[in-house]
């Protein structure tokens, strides 16, 4: 028994910054102190450039035109979607910007100390799946680089994969290479990511601008082709207005997982306005820019290659196959830029997100680094190569997951602005007992799951029909599903507010209705935790990082 205890003790998170890890806190999930608040306006600008200027956003135009929209209708859809993305991103990041709390901790005052785990587990699942999918796309970009060096790569690396796997041996090797070269970047602490973000943004911006100029300048007399002039196959919906609405919600849904956990990044802001303005001026515009580049480049190259090549690695492979040495060199550097782009979306957006959430779930044994590496390792279990080649049903579920995320985001925003009136007892989100005002009922705020179910339920018939087309539902159900993010968001918000009004949590109500203003509340806890961190860090250093000495320190966070 002693040997097991000793082994588990070795697995515990090392003491960092003087914070002792327990069931509810470690150094990576406590409020970010002043020394780690290093993100400026340009950090958030750069983060959103990388979040939006990647292959997934580039393909937005293809999905909208496939719905049956013309290019200008797709453009309107993208613009409206980008504006709504800005609104939701900013609203859902303010607790992080002002209180410097991360996504898992924020949900403790929404769902309760134990109830928050439901939302966190959802985000962990999404991090695993999306890391795997984006890493596989990164592997395709690596494949382009190898193909540019060795055009006969499929001959040099003979294929030993069964056709059912949906890949060749060369593609799998490229995926493994991308996974391996991503590992050192995962080691970087979030507050030290600024240099990586700057370098990546310069590379990605230059690449997309050069790509657009090249496509338009070499378009030839044939023009844009049918990508611009024709509609796609469309849907069964006969109202173009509803198709546009579906397209708008789809653009929001594609990034809803990122909207959900924006507090994880906003908490590193030097000043709240750095996060807010950085997001307002970049979250939407670069999404619009990348999607429009995707439409224009695909249209401009359609006649040249005989078909609309929406996927950038496919376009670069066509450049290699039809061009000479210069084309191969250009394709190599383009593939390298796309690898950087995939790092930009996958490291902060999925690896670190999984790290934050796993650190909040097992704070005594997992910190951000461990959690991020666990996310990267487990992402291989989802077999992303099969998801992207054959599992159309699973991809339908993944792309429609905003049915479940919209109500979650609605609860977070409503809880902060309406129920708590922007006044959060920061100390109590780290107390796992009835002494916390966020303990609610046995650690669960029952109002949250009830409101969430009410938000999800109306969209479920349409969701089931979308995943399994053999299930026929009334058109009204389909149209509710088309706007699932907005309906789920609004219904969950209204029900949650009503339940807190009818059945108030007395501890929360008393704290919110106290005469202390929200500004003084924010200032009080920011100063308190900054001072607490400084004291603990001094004691930690003074103790020589000796665990027993730190355990005896008088200012240990409970």
Protein Blocks (a to p, Z undefined) as FASTA:
>chain_A
ZZmmmmmmmmpccdeehiacdfkbcfklmccdfklmmbcfklmmmmmmmmmmcfklmmmm
mmmmmnopafklmmmmmmmmmmmmmmmmmmmmmmmmmnopafklmmmmmnojklmmmmmm
mmmmmmmmmmmmmmmmmmmmmmmmmmmmmmmlmmmmccfbdfklopafklmmmmmmmmmm
mmmmmmpcfklmmmmmmmmmmmmmmmmmmmmmmmmmmnojnlnojmlmpccebpabfbfk
lmmmmmmmmmmmmmmmmmmmmmmmmmmpfbfklmmmmmmmmmmmmmmmmmmmmmmmmmmm
mmmnopacfblklmmmmmmmmmcfklmmmmmmmmmmmmmmmmmmmmmmmmmmmmmmmmmm
mmmlpcfklmmmmmmmmmmmnommlmmmmmmmlmmmmmmmmmmmmmmmmmmmmmmmmmnn
opacfklmmcccfkbmklmnghiafklmmmmmmmmmmmmmmmmmmmmmmbccdfklmmmm
mmmmmmmmmmmmmmmmmmmmmmccfklmmmmmpmbdfklmmmmmmmmmmmmmmmmmmmmm
mnoopaklmmmpckbcZZ
